[in-house]
Amino acid sequence: MGGQLWMIHKEIPDYPGLVCADGAEMVERMEAHLAMLSGIERIVGEVTEIDGEEGWVKIRGGQGEEVLGAEAVVLATGMVRRRLWEPDLRAWEGRGVEYTASGAREAFVGQRVCIVGGGDGAFENALWLADTCDCPEVTVSSRGEAFRARRDFVEQAKAHPKIRLWAGSVLEGVEGSDRIEAVFLRIHGEIQRLEVGALLIKIGFAPQSQRVVGQCRLDPQGYVVVDATQRTSSPRLWAVGDVCTPIDPSLSVCVGQGCLAAREIQRFLRPV
Ligand SMILES: Cc1cc2nc3c(=O)[nH]c(=O)nc-3n(C[C@H](O)[C@H](O)[C@H](O)COP(=O)(O)OP(=O)(O)OC[C@H]3O[C@@H](n4cnc5c(N)ncnc54)[C@H](O)[C@@H]3O)c2cc1C
């Protein structure tokens, strides 16, 4: 775990036996636990290649590129936020276009906001922005005609005086100079211009399985397929955490899967 933990800026209430103020505190606690264990070597770098059949990984780090032999490899690369490529918003990032609200609160305070997305993330953020960031209006634009978010979030948003829900609408473009000033949404064939000071993209997450494409089975969404012991279809490759958990990923699920994989690998390496 690591990538997504750094994105958690709120209390983590659902990890059994350990309530942390945020992800940074949980990282600190887990690192302290790791430091108590022996036999662990830490290498900082990017894994560029994995061979789950022969058993090795290639790592690019401060010392250049090195290849580590491994009798077993555990993939725990998590997920990344999906970005919007159509329209391409890269040039607007940091100029009113954000992928996280709690991590960039100042970009939203007092602004009219458009949120693209129809899931829990979009609705949770719409409620948070309307209630705590002094936003005069928050419009949630979702491509689908029905919202995918939890029913209680949708009900609360529908009843909220500052929130507008635009189902069946598609973001076609943005306008502005230094910062974003308006968005264009196509709704049932008609283009509408909406003045906004910030745009939040909440279109979900994608598993980071690109390093094992062609090595093991992936499901149609790109999640690594594992058996009941977290083993993939590649003989020396296990996977744990969000990269192999399409339904309800969470910290406690990741940790449980990690423990299971470790026990199985122990049996694999030293069969009785
Ligand atoms: C905003 C938010 C709030 C959340 N709140 C909660 C909560 O309250 N309770 C809860 O239980 N869960 C929560 N979650 C979910 C939880 O954070 C994840 O389920 C968990 O962190 C996933 O752990 P992971 O190890 O699978 O992946 P990650 O935590 O994403 O870690 C993956 C790591 O792999 C690294 N990596 C990826 N590719 C490579 C590569 N090629 N080379 C080297 N390193 C690589 C990444 O840099 C990262 O450090 C939340 C998630 C988010 C985004």
The ligand as a Gaussian input file, in Angstrom:
#p B3LYP/6-31G(d) Opt

LIG

0 1
 C       -9.592000       9.128000      -1.429000
 C       -9.534000       7.698000      -0.932000
 C      -10.024000       7.384000       0.330000
 C       -9.974000       6.065000       0.802000
 N      -10.443000       5.805000       2.071000
 C      -10.360000       4.547000       2.558000
 C      -10.809000       4.243000       3.896000
 O      -11.243000       5.124000       4.642000
 N      -10.731000       2.943000       4.320000
 C      -10.237000       1.940000       3.528000
 O      -10.174000       0.786000       3.987000
 N       -9.795000       2.195000       2.264000
 C       -9.844000       3.464000       1.755000
 N       -9.412000       3.717000       0.483000
 C       -8.912000       2.580000      -0.353000
 C       -7.468000       2.228000       0.020000
 O       -6.665000       3.381000       0.076000
 C       -6.923000       1.255000      -1.018000
 O       -7.777000       0.118000      -1.058000
 C       -5.498000       0.804000      -0.692000
 O       -4.620000       1.883000      -0.462000
 C       -4.958000      -0.028000      -1.847000
 O       -3.673000      -0.503000      -1.525000
 P       -2.757000      -1.115000      -2.656000
 O       -1.513000      -1.523000      -1.972000
 O       -3.487000      -2.142000      -3.431000
 O       -2.475000       0.087000      -3.663000
 P       -1.865000       1.541000      -3.421000
 O       -2.109000       2.021000      -2.035000
 O       -2.391000       2.372000      -4.548000
 O       -0.302000       1.320000      -3.589000
 C        0.272000       0.916000      -4.814000
 C        1.738000       1.306000      -4.800000
 O        2.395000       0.698000      -5.894000
 C        3.268000       1.656000      -6.458000
 N        3.510000       1.309000      -7.869000
 C        2.622000       1.197000      -8.897000
 N        3.236000       0.844000     -10.039000
 C        4.550000       0.721000      -9.720000
 C        5.720000       0.380000     -10.476000
 N        5.650000       0.069000     -11.788000
 N        6.907000       0.371000      -9.840000
 C        7.005000       0.661000      -8.521000
 N        5.937000       0.978000      -7.760000
 C        4.737000       1.020000      -8.342000
 C        2.495000       2.971000      -6.320000
 O        3.392000       4.066000      -6.442000
 C        1.961000       2.808000      -4.911000
 O        2.894000       3.223000      -3.941000
 C       -9.439000       5.020000      -0.013000
 C       -8.931000       5.342000      -1.293000
 C       -8.969000       6.664000      -1.754000
 C       -8.425000       6.995000      -3.109000

